[in-house]
Amino acid sequence: MKFRQDKKNILLEAAEAFHKEVLRGTQLLYGYINDLIEGKRDPANLEKVVIAEHEADLKKERYIEILYKDKRALPFLVEDRYRLIKYLDAISDNSEDLARRLKVFPFELYEDIKDDMKKINDTYRETVEALVEMVKLMETDFKTAYQKSFNIETLKRTARETKYDILDTIYKKKDEKSLRVYLTSKIPIKLFDMVSRAEEISDFLRSLIIKYPSK
């Protein structure tokens, strides 16, 4: 028996609402870090990241409720879709965690890492956007989704190199307070962790493409 089109539409609308909040949290955090690079801070913008994560949780629960109400979903099984929801939720949680850390970050950024910090922040935003687009493509176009995964791999390599460039610079600051070095290092590390998580999720999506017949 085919999955009824009206029910599928409801499912896709719930998925879209969840994905939108995950992406909104990413974009808000991206914007704040850019402000931090430029020497501007508005704690209210970090609170928006926290709110976006809470909204994502609400949308996530609605999505899961719809999934389990009918016990089936296309184009892949409920269990695999649920795993994907949890993976995306982890990115949302990590964005909130970094936002909370930045709320209590007491220093200005070093001038000589600002360009690289902007680069890794751009890569973080672009990676999450590419992942959300890949997730959407999984509903209709496995081939294009598969190709999108290679872009995410490239972004991860860029983020890794940029992270180490930043760490190499700040770890050589022998005259600086160790706390400033330590807390500053956590920003690119956390951004890279989210990029790396996104790449792991894209690998999972590739496994689904192999697991299920091509669309």
C-alpha positions, -999 to 999 in steps of 0.1 A, spaced: 0 0 0 14 33 -10 20 61 15 -9 85 9 1 118 -7 -17 140 19 1 122 47 34 124 29 29 162 25 22 166 62 54 146 69 75 167 46 61 199 61 71 188 96 105 179 83 109 213 66 99 231 99 125 211 118 153 217 92 144 254 91 150 258 129 183 239 128 195 261 99 182 293 117 203 285 148 234 279 126 229 312 108 223 332 141 255 317 156 274 324 124 263 361 126 273 365 162 308 350 155 312 375 127 303 403 151 328 389 176 355 390 149 347 426 142 348 435 179 310 438 183 290 418 208 253 417 215 244 389 240 208 391 229 219 376 196 233 346 214 200 342 233 183 339 199 205 309 192 193 293 224 157 300 215 162 286 180 175 253 196 144 251 218 121 258 188 140 230 169 133 207 198 96 214 195 96 209 157 116 177 161 90 163 185 62 171 161 81 155 133 87 123 153 50 122 164 39 122 127 64 95 118 53 71 145 16 78 141 17 61 107 47 38 113 60 43 78 76 70 56 91 73 22 116 70 7 132 52 36 122 35 68 110 53 100 140 39 120 165 54 96 146 87 94 146 88 132 184 84 133 187 113 109 165 135 131 187 128 161 219 135 141 205 169 130 193 176 166 229 171 178 241 199 155 214 222 169 224 212 204 261 219 196 252 254 182 234 262 214 264 249 235 288 272 216 264 301 220 263 296 257 301 294 259 304 326 239 281 343 263 308 341 290 338 345 267 355 375 283 382 384 257 385 401 223 398 379 195 434 382 185 438 404 154 461 378 137 434 351 137 404 371 126 408 362 89 410 325 96 382 327 122 360 343 95 370 315 71 361 286 95 329 304 105 320 307 68 328 270 63 306 260 93 276 279 79 281 266 44 285 230 56 253 230 76 234 246 47 248 220 23 238 192 47 202 205 51 200 207 13 212 172 11 186 160 35 159 176 15 172 161 -17 170 126 -1 132 129 -5 133 131 -42 167 129 -58 193 104 -45 218 111 -73 220 149 -66 221 142 -29 250 118 -34 270 145 -53 263 170 -26 281 148 -1 314 153 -19 311 191 -14 306 185 23 338 164 24 357 193 8 343 217 33 355 195 62 390 195 48 390 233 46 377 236 82 403 212 95 432 231 78 418 264 91 414 251 126 450 241 128 461 274 113 443 292 141 457 269 168 492 272 154 490 310 158 475 312 192 495 284 208 527 304 200 515 334 221 539 328 250 533 361 266 495 359 267 474 347 296 469 310 292 432 313 299 427 336 269 446 311 247 427 282 260 392 297 257 399 312 223 411 278 210 378 263 219 359 284 193 375 270 162 376 235 178 339 236 184 332 250 149 352 222 134 335 196 155 301 207 140 315 206 105 329 171 112 295 160 126 278 173 94 302 152 73 295 121 94 258 127 88 264 130 50 282 97 52 251 82 69 229 96 41 252 80 15 247 47 33 210 51 29 214 57 -8 233 24 -11 208 7 12 176 17 -7 168 16 -44 179 47 -63 152 74 -67 
